[in-house]
Amino acid sequence: MARQARFPARHGWLVWVAGLLPLAWVVWRGLSGDLGPDPAKALVSHLGWWGMVWLIACLTVRPLVQLAGWPRLFPLRRWFGLLAFTWLSLHFLGWAWLLLGWDAGSIVSEIGKRPYILVGFSAWLLLLPLALTSTRTARRRLGRRWQVLHRLIYPAVLLGLLHDFWLQKSGYGEPLLFAAMIVLLLGWRWHHSRQRGGPASAA
Amino acid sequence: MLIRHKHKSDIPASEITPEGVYLRRREFMAAAGGAALMASAPSLAALSDAAAEDSSRPAWMRKAVAARGDGAPDATDATTPYTDAIRYNNFYEFGTAKDDPAANADSLRPHPWTVTVDGEVGRPGDYALEDILKPHPLEERIYRFRCVEAWSMVVPWVGFPLGDLLRRFEPTSKARYVRFETLADPEQMPGLKNPFTGIDWPYTEGLRLDEAMHPLTLMVVGMYGRTLPNQNGAPLRLMVPWKYGFKSIKSIVRISLMSEQPSTTWNDLAPGEYGFYANVNPAVDHPRWSQARERRLPTSLFNPNWRDTLMFNGYQEQVAGLYKGMDLRRFY
């Protein structure tokens, strides 16, 4: 690594801030009536959509680094991952607050009764330890175990995809697009790990 | 349980917004200040589109709608603003997002329009819309509208009882069900080109004959005192107020009297989730969400506006008799 780390190794948080800018836009649309007559519902799905987008973005960093031979981009995984976690936390909080009004009884019973909500909630739970161990210190301290732990992004992204499919009444257009990208990205890793003869490493 | 009016389903007259006000509410808000102006920009666009569309309808039809009588047993919780009712629609022939129909339904050509009547009837044939409507005085009925997705609106429809129409075609003694079919023309309906909906077009719906003949069941040609906007099912749609919204099929081109229960689109697509009857019932959940409550639209970002869902959408007194002795958990 270069002695003087440059962006995104330094000031990578700018990526996180930039990635949250659409939040202001979508909240404004919700407040101004532009999200239609059911703005909370629309806002919550927007939050979930951005979460999926950043999860997938996180999975594209390794192929990008290896295809372009540009290891400097690796730190982006952290910020993309944190963006996914932030949007998905807002997605969960938005659902609990704007749609269920912090009614603990409804929140618990909905998570328990609706399989698609349970699946989405599980995906968020899997991302929680990844967000908590995203610092360089945690990474150093965990060593090899950090790599293993961060493979949780794979089940998380698949559960997120299942959650998205399960929400559809008919019309699988958008989750199909996510699915195609995920298959491509995971397929690429599988192909590479076979070539190297080792297990897939963290995202 | 509830405060008793003459009919439990009645909506107190004091809560009904006068037409001039419900059509102009957003414009009024727009005048109220800068923020409100921003707020109503999309609504105003929808409003002027709808006005232009209405003025393009044939004069005879506009006249008929304008001359509507006051269909007595209505009254509602406050009426949903017109601009919301015309930009939040499920009409997959124009796209699966709620705002797709308002954006894409311009390509529908509701005039001229022909309805085929066939099956167990004495007088089958292809009828021009004008002939379908001619003998029927139109009336305005304000009904609660409850979507299976757990949101609801309150809409002043303009139409006439379906039963009056069916009687004209002289159903035979074998007729026990009515099947309805929506137009399926990819030229006019871009949503039909989407290969991922899983829907086998045309959209079809059905009613038992006694449900179809019930005086609450309405053939609709207008709403809010105007002809139906394309995205709301122009020129002719069904409205069955005690059933989930998907039963109230839009842009009808075919009405068939049947001796057997017809297959219906959502029931075919997911039989475990959408039954043939689809009566609004807070006690029977959809497998993926609760039906005990509904969000009355419009909601705001910080108020989901939940309210308890009423049995048969509040029309229990009038329609419960149709289902006497039936297990509504089994026949959902």
Interface residues (C-beta under 8 A of the other chain):
Chain A: V27 G30 L31 S32 G33 D34 G36 P37 D38 P39 A40 K41 L43 L98 L99 L100 G101 E110 K113 R114 P115 Y116 W166 K169 S170 G171 Y172 G173 L176
Chain B: A35 M38 A39 S40 A41 P42 S43 T80 P81 D84 R87 Y88 Y92 T96 K98 D99 E149 W151 N194 F196 T197 G198 I199 L269 A270 R288 W289 S290 R295 L297 P298 T299 S300 L301 F302 P304 W306
